[in-house]
Amino acid sequence: MSDPQNPNPQNLPSSSASSSSNKNPTEIKPGNGNYSGQKVHFSNPPETTNPDPATLREQWRFAIRQYSKWYSHAWGTAILAGVSFFALGWIIKGSNPLPSSRTDDSSSSPSNDAKEKATR
C-alpha cells in the first residue's frame, strides 16, 4: 500500500514481449538476482529489543484476560444455541425431542401397538 502506483498504462510491458529486459520492477522477485533495492516495509514491524519483564507480564495478563473473555463467550454462545435448538425441537415436535429423556409410555411403543391390534 505504500508502493507508488503507476498511473500511466502505456509504460506497462505488452504481453507479447517476452524478454527479461522489459520486465517491470514490481514483477521482479527478490530471489532471481535482479533486486530492485526497495526495502520491505511491515505495517507492524518487530521490536528490535526485548521489552522489560514488567511489560511482558502486563502483556501476558492482558492476553489471558482476552482469552478468558473469548472462551467464556464461546461457551455461553454454545449453551444458548443448544437450549434454543432444544426449544425449537420441542415446539416443532410438540413434546420432548430427546428420545433418551422420553418417559416409558406403553401406548406409544411399537411393540405394544402390534399386540393391541392382534388382540382386537
N, CA, C and O atoms as a GROMACS GRO file, in nm:
protein
  480
    1MET      N    1   0.081  -0.117   0.000
    1MET     CA    2   0.000   0.000   0.000
    1MET      C    3   0.086   0.125   0.000
    1MET      O    4   0.044   0.231  -0.046
    2SER      N    5   0.206   0.111   0.052
    2SER     CA    6   0.296   0.225   0.048
    2SER      C    7   0.372   0.231  -0.084
    2SER      O    8   0.445   0.327  -0.109
    3ASP      N    9   0.355   0.129  -0.172
    3ASP     CA   10   0.419   0.131  -0.302
    3ASP      C   11   0.347   0.229  -0.393
    3ASP      O   12   0.224   0.228  -0.398
    4PRO      N   13   0.422   0.314  -0.465
    4PRO     CA   14   0.356   0.408  -0.556
    4PRO      C   15   0.296   0.333  -0.674
    4PRO      O   16   0.358   0.241  -0.729
    5GLN      N   17   0.175   0.372  -0.713
    5GLN     CA   18   0.107   0.311  -0.826
    5GLN      C   19   0.143   0.388  -0.953
    5GLN      O   20   0.156   0.510  -0.950
    6ASN      N   21   0.160   0.317  -1.062
    6ASN     CA   22   0.194   0.377  -1.189
    6ASN      C   23   0.065   0.420  -1.259
    6ASN      O   24  -0.012   0.333  -1.299
    7PRO      N   25   0.039   0.551  -1.274
    7PRO     CA   26  -0.085   0.593  -1.337
    7PRO      C   27  -0.084   0.581  -1.489
    7PRO      O   28  -0.190   0.586  -1.551
    8ASN      N   29   0.035   0.565  -1.550
    8ASN     CA   30   0.043   0.559  -1.696
    8ASN      C   31   0.038   0.414  -1.743
    8ASN      O   32   0.133   0.339  -1.719
    9PRO      N   33  -0.072   0.372  -1.809
    9PRO     CA   34  -0.079   0.233  -1.855
    9PRO      C   35   0.010   0.205  -1.974
    9PRO      O   36   0.038   0.088  -2.001
   10GLN      N   37   0.058   0.307  -2.049
   10GLN     CA   38   0.142   0.282  -2.165
   10GLN      C   39   0.282   0.238  -2.126
   10GLN      O   40   0.355   0.189  -2.211
   11ASN      N   41   0.323   0.255  -1.999
   11ASN     CA   42   0.456   0.212  -1.955
   11ASN      C   43   0.460   0.064  -1.921
   11ASN      O   44   0.568   0.010  -1.897
   12LEU      N   45   0.345  -0.002  -1.917
   12LEU     CA   46   0.343  -0.144  -1.886
   12LEU      C   47   0.390  -0.224  -2.005
   12LEU      O   48   0.358  -0.188  -2.119
   13PRO      N   49   0.466  -0.332  -1.984
   13PRO     CA   50   0.512  -0.412  -2.097
   13PRO      C   51   0.395  -0.489  -2.158
   13PRO      O   52   0.302  -0.529  -2.088
   14SER      N   53   0.402  -0.509  -2.288
   14SER     CA   54   0.296  -0.584  -2.355
   14SER      C   55   0.310  -0.732  -2.324
   14SER      O   56   0.417  -0.778  -2.285
   15SER      N   57   0.201  -0.805  -2.341
   15SER     CA   58   0.202  -0.948  -2.310
   15SER      C   59   0.282  -1.026  -2.413
   15SER      O   60   0.327  -1.137  -2.384
   16SER      N   61   0.301  -0.970  -2.534
   16SER     CA   62   0.377  -1.041  -2.637
   16SER      C   63   0.527  -1.028  -2.616
   16SER      O   64   0.603  -1.110  -2.668
   17ALA      N   65   0.571  -0.930  -2.541
   17ALA     CA   66   0.714  -0.912  -2.516
   17ALA      C   67   0.758  -1.012  -2.410
   17ALA      O   68   0.703  -1.015  -2.300
   18SER      N   69   0.857  -1.095  -2.444
   18SER     CA   70   0.899  -1.198  -2.351
   18SER      C   71   1.042  -1.180  -2.304
   18SER      O   72   1.093  -1.265  -2.232
   19SER      N   73   1.109  -1.072  -2.340
   19SER     CA   74   1.247  -1.055  -2.296
   19SER      C   75   1.250  -1.009  -2.152
   19SER      O   76   1.160  -0.937  -2.108
   20SER      N   77   1.351  -1.050  -2.078
   20SER     CA   78   1.361  -1.015  -1.936
   20SER      C   79   1.400  -0.869  -1.916
   20SER      O   80   1.384  -0.818  -1.806
   21SER      N   81   1.450  -0.801  -2.019
   21SER     CA   82   1.488  -0.661  -2.003
   21SER      C   83   1.366  -0.570  -1.998
   21SER      O   84   1.376  -0.456  -1.952
   22ASN      N   85   1.251  -0.616  -2.045
   22ASN     CA   86   1.130  -0.536  -2.046
   22ASN      C   87   1.046  -0.556  -1.919
   22ASN      O   88   0.934  -0.505  -1.912
   23LYS      N   89   1.097  -0.628  -1.820
   23LYS     CA   90   1.019  -0.655  -1.700
   23LYS      C   91   1.001  -0.530  -1.617
   23LYS      O   92   1.091  -0.447  -1.606
   24ASN      N   93   0.883  -0.519  -1.560
   24ASN     CA   94   0.852  -0.410  -1.468
   24ASN      C   95   0.916  -0.441  -1.334
   24ASN      O   96   0.920  -0.558  -1.296
   25PRO      N   97   0.968  -0.343  -1.260
   25PRO     CA   98   1.033  -0.373  -1.131
   25PRO      C   99   0.939  -0.440  -1.031
   25PRO      O  100   0.986  -0.511  -0.941
   26THR      N  101   0.809  -0.422  -1.043
   26THR     CA  102   0.718  -0.488  -0.950
   26THR      C  103   0.705  -0.636  -0.981
   26THR      O  104   0.660  -0.713  -0.896
   27GLU      N  105   0.744  -0.678  -1.102
   27GLU     CA  106   0.735  -0.819  -1.139
   27GLU      C  107   0.860  -0.898  -1.098
   27GLU      O  108   0.857  -1.021  -1.096
   28ILE      N  109   0.967  -0.829  -1.066
   28ILE     CA  110   1.093  -0.895  -1.032
   28ILE      C  111   1.085  -0.948  -0.890
   28ILE      O  112   1.048  -0.876  -0.798
   29LYS      N  113   1.120  -1.073  -0.873
   29LYS     CA  114   1.120  -1.135  -0.741
   29LYS      C  115   1.259  -1.120  -0.679
   29LYS      O  116   1.358  -1.118  -0.751
   30PRO      N  117   1.265  -1.111  -0.544
   30PRO     CA  118   1.395  -1.092  -0.479
   30PRO      C  119   1.491  -1.208  -0.501
   30PRO      O  120   1.612  -1.186  -0.490
   31GLY      N  121   1.446  -1.327  -0.530
   31GLY     CA  122   1.533  -1.443  -0.540
   31GLY      C  123   1.603  -1.457  -0.674
   31GLY      O  124   1.690  -1.543  -0.685
   32ASN      N  125   1.570  -1.377  -0.777
   32ASN     CA  126   1.628  -1.400  -0.908
   32ASN      C  127   1.752  -1.316  -0.938
   32ASN      O  128   1.801  -1.318  -1.050
   33GLY      N  129   1.802  -1.242  -0.841
   33GLY     CA  130   1.926  -1.167  -0.861
   33GLY      C  131   1.903  -1.023  -0.904
   33GLY      O  132   1.993  -0.942  -0.885
   34ASN      N  133   1.791  -0.988  -0.960
   34ASN     CA  134   1.762  -0.851  -1.001
   34ASN      C  135   1.679  -0.784  -0.893
   34ASN      O  136   1.558  -0.764  -0.909
   35TYR      N  137   1.742  -0.750  -0.785
   35TYR     CA  138   1.671  -0.690  -0.672
   35TYR      C  139   1.652  -0.542  -0.699
   35TYR      O  140   1.746  -0.473  -0.739
   36SER      N  141   1.532  -0.492  -0.676
   36SER     CA  142   1.501  -0.352  -0.706
   36SER      C  143   1.562  -0.257  -0.605
   36SER      O  144   1.568  -0.137  -0.632
   37GLY      N  145   1.607  -0.304  -0.490
   37GLY     CA  146   1.667  -0.220  -0.390
   37GLY      C  147   1.568  -0.158  -0.294
   37GLY      O  148   1.606  -0.083  -0.205
   38GLN      N  149   1.442  -0.187  -0.311
   38GLN     CA  150   1.341  -0.132  -0.221
   38GLN      C  151   1.335  -0.216  -0.096
   38GLN      O  152   1.340  -0.339  -0.100
   39LYS      N  153   1.323  -0.148   0.016
   39LYS     CA  154   1.313  -0.216   0.145
   39LYS      C  155   1.170  -0.260   0.168
   39LYS      O  156   1.076  -0.187   0.134
   40VAL      N  157   1.151  -0.377   0.224
   40VAL     CA  158   1.018  -0.425   0.256
   40VAL      C  159   0.974  -0.358   0.385
   40VAL      O  160   1.044  -0.365   0.486
   41HIS      N  161   0.858  -0.293   0.383
   41HIS     CA  162   0.806  -0.223   0.500
   41HIS      C  163   0.690  -0.304   0.558
   41HIS      O  164   0.593  -0.334   0.489
   42PHE      N  165   0.702  -0.337   0.685
   42PHE     CA  166   0.595  -0.408   0.753
   42PHE      C  167   0.501  -0.306   0.815
   42PHE      O  168   0.544  -0.200   0.860
   43SER      N  169   0.372  -0.339   0.818
   43SER     CA  170   0.278  -0.248   0.881
   43SER      C  171   0.296  -0.248   1.033
   43SER      O  172   0.270  -0.146   1.098
   44ASN      N  173   0.342  -0.360   1.089
   44ASN     CA  174   0.369  -0.368   1.232
   44ASN      C  175   0.507  -0.432   1.248
   44ASN      O  176   0.516  -0.554   1.266
   45PRO      N  177   0.613  -0.354   1.243
   45PRO     CA  178   0.747  -0.412   1.244
   45PRO      C  179   0.779  -0.479   1.377
   45PRO      O  180   0.727  -0.438   1.481
   46PRO      N  181   0.864  -0.582   1.375
   46PRO     CA  182   0.903  -0.647   1.500
   46PRO      C  183   0.990  -0.555   1.585
   46PRO      O  184   1.059  -0.467   1.533
   47GLU      N  185   0.986  -0.577   1.714
   47GLU     CA  186   1.066  -0.495   1.804
   47GLU      C  187   1.213  -0.533   1.791
   47GLU      O  188   1.247  -0.650   1.771
   48THR      N  189   1.299  -0.434   1.803
   48THR     CA  190   1.442  -0.459   1.790
   48THR      C  191   1.502  -0.514   1.919
   48THR      O  192   1.602  -0.585   1.916
   49THR      N  193   1.441  -0.480   2.034
   49THR     CA  194   1.490  -0.530   2.163
   49THR      C  195   1.375  -0.595   2.239
   49THR      O  196   1.258  -0.566   2.214
   50ASN      N  197   1.410  -0.680   2.331
   50ASN     CA  198   1.308  -0.742   2.415
   50ASN      C  199   1.258  -0.640   2.517
   50ASN      O  200   1.338  -0.567   2.576
   51PRO      N  201   1.125  -0.635   2.539
   51PRO     CA  202   1.075  -0.541   2.640
   51PRO      C  203   1.111  -0.587   2.781
   51PRO      O  204   1.150  -0.701   2.802
   52ASP      N  205   1.096  -0.497   2.874
   52ASP     CA  206   1.131  -0.531   3.013
   52ASP      C  207   1.030  -0.630   3.070
   52ASP      O  208   0.919  -0.641   3.017
   53PRO      N  209   1.065  -0.702   3.176
   53PRO     CA  210   0.976  -0.805   3.232
   53PRO      C  211   0.840  -0.752   3.276
   53PRO      O  212   0.741  -0.824   3.268
   54ALA      N  213   0.833  -0.629   3.323
   54ALA     CA  214   0.704  -0.573   3.366
   54ALA      C  215   0.609  -0.558   3.247
   54ALA      O  216   0.490  -0.586   3.259
   55THR      N  217   0.662  -0.515   3.135
   55THR     CA  218   0.580  -0.501   3.014
   55THR      C  219   0.534  -0.637   2.965
   55THR      O  220   0.418  -0.654   2.928
   56LEU      N  221   0.625  -0.734   2.964
   56LEU     CA  222   0.589  -0.869   2.923
   56LEU      C  223   0.482  -0.928   3.014
   56LEU      O  224   0.388  -0.992   2.967
   57ARG      N  225   0.496  -0.905   3.144
   57ARG     CA  226   0.399  -0.956   3.240
   57ARG      C  227   0.261  -0.894   3.215
   57ARG      O  228   0.160  -0.963   3.220
   58GLU      N  229   0.259  -0.762   3.189
   58GLU     CA  230   0.133  -0.693   3.163
   58GLU      C  231   0.070  -0.742   3.032
   58GLU      O  232  -0.051  -0.761   3.024
   59GLN      N  233   0.152  -0.763   2.929
   59GLN     CA  234   0.100  -0.815   2.802
   59GLN      C  235   0.045  -0.956   2.820
   59GLN      O  236  -0.059  -0.989   2.763
   60TRP      N  237   0.113  -1.037   2.899
   60TRP     CA  238   0.067  -1.174   2.924
   60TRP      C  239  -0.066  -1.174   2.999
   60TRP      O  240  -0.155  -1.252   2.966
   61ARG      N  241  -0.080  -1.087   3.099
   61ARG     CA  242  -0.205  -1.078   3.174
   61ARG      C  243  -0.319  -1.030   3.084
   61ARG      O  244  -0.431  -1.080   3.093
   62PHE      N  245  -0.289  -0.934   2.998
   62PHE     CA  246  -0.391  -0.886   2.904
   62PHE      C  247  -0.434  -0.999   2.810
   62PHE      O  248  -0.554  -1.015   2.783
   63ALA      N  249  -0.337  -1.077   2.760
   63ALA     CA  250  -0.369  -1.188   2.670
   63ALA      C  251  -0.454  -1.293   2.741
   63ALA      O  252  -0.547  -1.348   2.682
   64ILE      N  253  -0.423  -1.321   2.868
   64ILE     CA  254  -0.501  -1.418   2.944
   64ILE      C  255  -0.644  -1.368   2.965
   64ILE      O  256  -0.740  -1.444   2.952
   65ARG      N  257  -0.658  -1.239   2.997
   65ARG     CA  258  -0.793  -1.181   3.014
   65ARG      C  259  -0.873  -1.189   2.885
   65ARG      O  260  -0.991  -1.224   2.887
   66GLN      N  261  -0.809  -1.156   2.773
   66GLN     CA  262  -0.879  -1.161   2.644
   66GLN      C  263  -0.921  -1.304   2.611
   66GLN      O  264  -1.034  -1.328   2.569
   67TYR      N  265  -0.828  -1.399   2.630
   67TYR     CA  266  -0.859  -1.538   2.601
   67TYR      C  267  -0.973  -1.587   2.690
   67TYR      O  268  -1.064  -1.657   2.643
   68SER      N  269  -0.970  -1.552   2.818
   68SER     CA  270  -1.076  -1.594   2.910
   68SER      C  271  -1.211  -1.537   2.868
   68SER      O  272  -1.313  -1.606   2.874
   69LYS      N  273  -1.209  -1.412   2.826
   69LYS     CA  274  -1.335  -1.350   2.782
   69LYS      C  275  -1.389  -1.419   2.658
   69LYS      O  276  -1.508  -1.450   2.651
   70TRP      N  277  -1.302  -1.443   2.559
   70TRP     CA  278  -1.346  -1.510   2.436
   70TRP      C  279  -1.392  -1.652   2.465
   70TRP      O  280  -1.490  -1.699   2.407
   71TYR      N  281  -1.322  -1.721   2.553
   71TYR     CA  282  -1.357  -1.859   2.588
   71TYR      C  283  -1.494  -1.865   2.654
   71TYR      O  284  -1.576  -1.950   2.620
   72SER      N  285  -1.518  -1.774   2.749
   72SER     CA  286  -1.648  -1.774   2.816
   72SER      C  287  -1.759  -1.732   2.721
   72SER      O  288  -1.871  -1.783   2.730
   73HIS      N  289  -1.730  -1.640   2.630
   73HIS     CA  290  -1.831  -1.602   2.531
   73HIS      C  291  -1.864  -1.719   2.440
   73HIS      O  292  -1.980  -1.740   2.405
   74ALA      N  293  -1.763  -1.795   2.401
   74ALA     CA  294  -1.786  -1.911   2.313
   74ALA      C  295  -1.872  -2.015   2.384
   74ALA      O  296  -1.965  -2.069   2.325
   75TRP      N  297  -1.842  -2.044   2.511
   75TRP     CA  298  -1.923  -2.141   2.585
   75TRP      C  299  -2.065  -2.089   2.606
   75TRP      O  300  -2.161  -2.165   2.593
   76GLY      N  301  -2.078  -1.963   2.636
   76GLY     CA  302  -2.211  -1.905   2.654
   76GLY      C  303  -2.293  -1.912   2.526
   76GLY      O  304  -2.412  -1.943   2.529
   77THR      N  305  -2.229  -1.885   2.414
   77THR     CA  306  -2.298  -1.894   2.285
   77THR      C  307  -2.337  -2.038   2.255
   77THR      O  308  -2.448  -2.062   2.206
   78ALA      N  309  -2.249  -2.132   2.282
   78ALA     CA  310  -2.279  -2.273   2.256
   78ALA      C  311  -2.396  -2.321   2.344
   78ALA      O  312  -2.484  -2.393   2.296
   79ILE      N  313  -2.396  -2.282   2.470
   79ILE     CA  314  -2.505  -2.323   2.560
   79ILE      C  315  -2.637  -2.259   2.516
   79ILE      O  316  -2.740  -2.326   2.514
   80LEU      N  317  -2.632  -2.132   2.480
   80LEU     CA  318  -2.753  -2.064   2.434
   80LEU      C  319  -2.806  -2.128   2.305
   80LEU      O  320  -2.927  -2.144   2.289
   81ALA      N  321  -2.716  -2.163   2.214
   81ALA     CA  322  -2.758  -2.228   2.090
   81ALA      C  323  -2.819  -2.365   2.119
   81ALA      O  324  -2.919  -2.402   2.058
   82GLY      N  325  -2.760  -2.441   2.212
   82GLY     CA  326  -2.815  -2.572   2.246
   82GLY      C  327  -2.954  -2.562   2.305
   82GLY      O  328  -3.043  -2.638   2.268
   83VAL      N  329  -2.973  -2.469   2.396
   83VAL     CA  330  -3.105  -2.450   2.457
   83VAL      C  331  -3.205  -2.404   2.352
   83VAL      O  332  -3.320  -2.448   2.353
   84SER      N  333  -3.162  -2.316   2.262
   84SER     CA  334  -3.252  -2.266   2.158
   84SER      C  335  -3.294  -2.378   2.064
   84SER      O  336  -3.412  -2.388   2.028
   85PHE      N  337  -3.199  -2.463   2.023
   85PHE     CA  338  -3.235  -2.574   1.934
   85PHE      C  339  -3.323  -2.676   2.004
   85PHE      O  340  -3.412  -2.735   1.943
   86PHE      N  341  -3.298  -2.697   2.133
   86PHE     CA  342  -3.384  -2.788   2.209
   86PHE      C  343  -3.526  -2.734   2.214
   86PHE      O  344  -3.622  -2.808   2.193
   87ALA      N  345  -3.540  -2.604   2.242
   87ALA     CA  346  -3.673  -2.542   2.247
   87ALA      C  347  -3.740  -2.545   2.111
   87ALA      O  348  -3.860  -2.570   2.102
   88LEU      N  349  -3.665  -2.521   2.004
   88LEU     CA  350  -3.720  -2.527   1.870
   88LEU      C  351  -3.767  -2.668   1.838
   88LEU      O  352  -3.873  -2.686   1.778
   89GLY      N  353  -3.688  -2.768   1.875
   89GLY     CA  354  -3.729  -2.907   1.854
   89GLY      C  355  -3.854  -2.940   1.933
   89GLY      O  356  -3.940  -3.013   1.885
   90TRP      N  357  -3.864  -2.888   2.054
   90TRP     CA  358  -3.983  -2.912   2.138
   90TRP      C  359  -4.106  -2.850   2.073
   90TRP      O  360  -4.213  -2.911   2.072
   91ILE      N  361  -4.091  -2.730   2.019
   91ILE     CA  362  -4.204  -2.661   1.955
   91ILE      C  363  -4.247  -2.735   1.829
   91ILE      O  364  -4.366  -2.753   1.805
   92ILE      N  365  -4.151  -2.778   1.748
   92ILE     CA  366  -4.184  -2.846   1.622
   92ILE      C  367  -4.245  -2.983   1.649
   92ILE      O  368  -4.346  -3.018   1.589
   93LYS      N  369  -4.184  -3.060   1.739
   93LYS     CA  370  -4.232  -3.196   1.765
   93LYS      C  371  -4.356  -3.196   1.853
   93LYS      O  372  -4.442  -3.283   1.839
   94GLY      N  373  -4.367  -3.102   1.943
   94GLY     CA  374  -4.480  -3.097   2.033
   94GLY      C  375  -4.455  -3.169   2.163
   94GLY      O  376  -4.541  -3.171   2.250
   95SER      N  377  -4.338  -3.229   2.177
   95SER     CA  378  -4.302  -3.297   2.302
   95SER      C  379  -4.150  -3.295   2.312
   95SER      O  380  -4.083  -3.228   2.234
   96ASN      N  381  -4.097  -3.367   2.409
   96ASN     CA  382  -3.953  -3.369   2.431
   96ASN      C  383  -3.882  -3.428   2.310
   96ASN      O  384  -3.909  -3.542   2.273
   97PRO      N  385  -3.791  -3.353   2.247
   97PRO     CA  386  -3.724  -3.403   2.127
   97PRO      C  387  -3.613  -3.504   2.153
   97PRO      O  388  -3.565  -3.568   2.059
   98LEU      N  389  -3.572  -3.520   2.278
   98LEU     CA  390  -3.466  -3.617   2.308
   98LEU      C  391  -3.528  -3.751   2.342
   98LEU      O  392  -3.602  -3.761   2.440
   99PRO      N  393  -3.500  -3.855   2.264
   99PRO     CA  394  -3.561  -3.985   2.292
   99PRO      C  395  -3.512  -4.046   2.422
   99PRO      O  396  -3.584  -4.126   2.482
  100SER      N  397  -3.393  -4.012   2.468
  100SER     CA  398  -3.343  -4.070   2.593
  100SER      C  399  -3.417  -4.013   2.713
  100SER      O  400  -3.417  -4.075   2.820
  101SER      N  401  -3.477  -3.898   2.698
  101SER     CA  402  -3.549  -3.835   2.809
  101SER      C  403  -3.698  -3.867   2.806
  101SER      O  404  -3.772  -3.818   2.891
  102ARG      N  405  -3.741  -3.948   2.711
  102ARG     CA  406  -3.882  -3.979   2.696
  102ARG      C  407  -3.927  -4.072   2.810
  102ARG      O  408  -3.855  -4.164   2.848
  103THR      N  409  -4.044  -4.046   2.862
  103THR     CA  410  -4.097  -4.132   2.968
  103THR      C  411  -4.140  -4.266   2.908
  103THR      O  412  -4.165  -4.275   2.788
  104ASP      N  413  -4.149  -4.368   2.990
  104ASP     CA  414  -4.183  -4.502   2.944
  104ASP      C  415  -4.335  -4.511   2.928
  104ASP      O  416  -4.405  -4.560   3.018
  105ASP      N  417  -4.385  -4.465   2.814
  105ASP     CA  418  -4.527  -4.465   2.786
  105ASP      C  419  -4.561  -4.590   2.706
  105ASP      O  420  -4.514  -4.606   2.593
  106SER      N  421  -4.641  -4.680   2.761
  106SER     CA  422  -4.668  -4.808   2.696
  106SER      C  423  -4.757  -4.793   2.573
  106SER      O  424  -4.752  -4.879   2.485
  107SER      N  425  -4.837  -4.688   2.564
  107SER     CA  426  -4.926  -4.674   2.449
  107SER      C  427  -4.853  -4.627   2.324
  107SER      O  428  -4.905  -4.642   2.214
  108SER      N  429  -4.734  -4.572   2.339
  108SER     CA  430  -4.663  -4.521   2.221
  108SER      C  431  -4.554  -4.614   2.170
  108SER      O  432  -4.493  -4.584   2.068
  109SER      N  433  -4.528  -4.725   2.238
  109SER     CA  434  -4.422  -4.815   2.190
  109SER      C  435  -4.476  -4.900   2.075
  109SER      O  436  -4.592  -4.942   2.080
  110PRO      N  437  -4.394  -4.926   1.972
  110PRO     CA  438  -4.443  -5.000   1.855
  110PRO      C  439  -4.479  -5.146   1.886
  110PRO      O  440  -4.569  -5.201   1.824
  111SER      N  441  -4.410  -5.209   1.981
  111SER     CA  442  -4.441  -5.349   2.009
  111SER      C  443  -4.577  -5.362   2.077
  111SER      O  444  -4.649  -5.458   2.052
  112ASN      N  445  -4.615  -5.267   2.163
  112ASN     CA  446  -4.745  -5.271   2.228
  112ASN      C  447  -4.857  -5.241   2.130
  112ASN      O  448  -4.966  -5.296   2.143
  113ASP      N  449  -4.831  -5.154   2.031
  113ASP     CA  450  -4.932  -5.125   1.930
  113ASP      C  451  -4.964  -5.249   1.849
  113ASP      O  452  -5.080  -5.274   1.816
  114ALA      N  453  -4.862  -5.328   1.816
  114ALA     CA  454  -4.884  -5.451   1.740
  114ALA      C  455  -4.961  -5.553   1.822
  114ALA      O  456  -5.046  -5.624   1.768
  115LYS      N  457  -4.934  -5.560   1.955
  115LYS     CA  458  -5.004  -5.654   2.041
  115LYS      C  459  -5.152  -5.613   2.054
  115LYS      O  460  -5.240  -5.699   2.053
  116GLU      N  461  -5.179  -5.484   2.067
  116GLU     CA  462  -5.316  -5.438   2.080
  116GLU      C  463  -5.395  -5.466   1.954
  116GLU      O  464  -5.512  -5.505   1.963
  117LYS      N  465  -5.335  -5.448   1.837
  117LYS     CA  466  -5.404  -5.475   1.712
  117LYS      C  467  -5.428  -5.624   1.695
  117LYS      O  468  -5.531  -5.663   1.639
  118ALA      N  469  -5.338  -5.708   1.742
  118ALA     CA  470  -5.354  -5.852   1.729
  118ALA      C  471  -5.464  -5.903   1.821
  118ALA      O  472  -5.532  -5.999   1.785
  119THR      N  473  -5.483  -5.843   1.938
  119THR     CA  474  -5.587  -5.890   2.030
  119THR      C  475  -5.725  -5.841   1.992
  119THR      O  476  -5.823  -5.897   2.041
  120ARG      N  477  -5.738  -5.743   1.910
  120ARG     CA  478  -5.869  -5.689   1.870
  120ARG      C  479  -5.932  -5.771   1.769
  120ARG      O  480  -6.043  -5.739   1.725
   0.00000   0.00000   0.00000
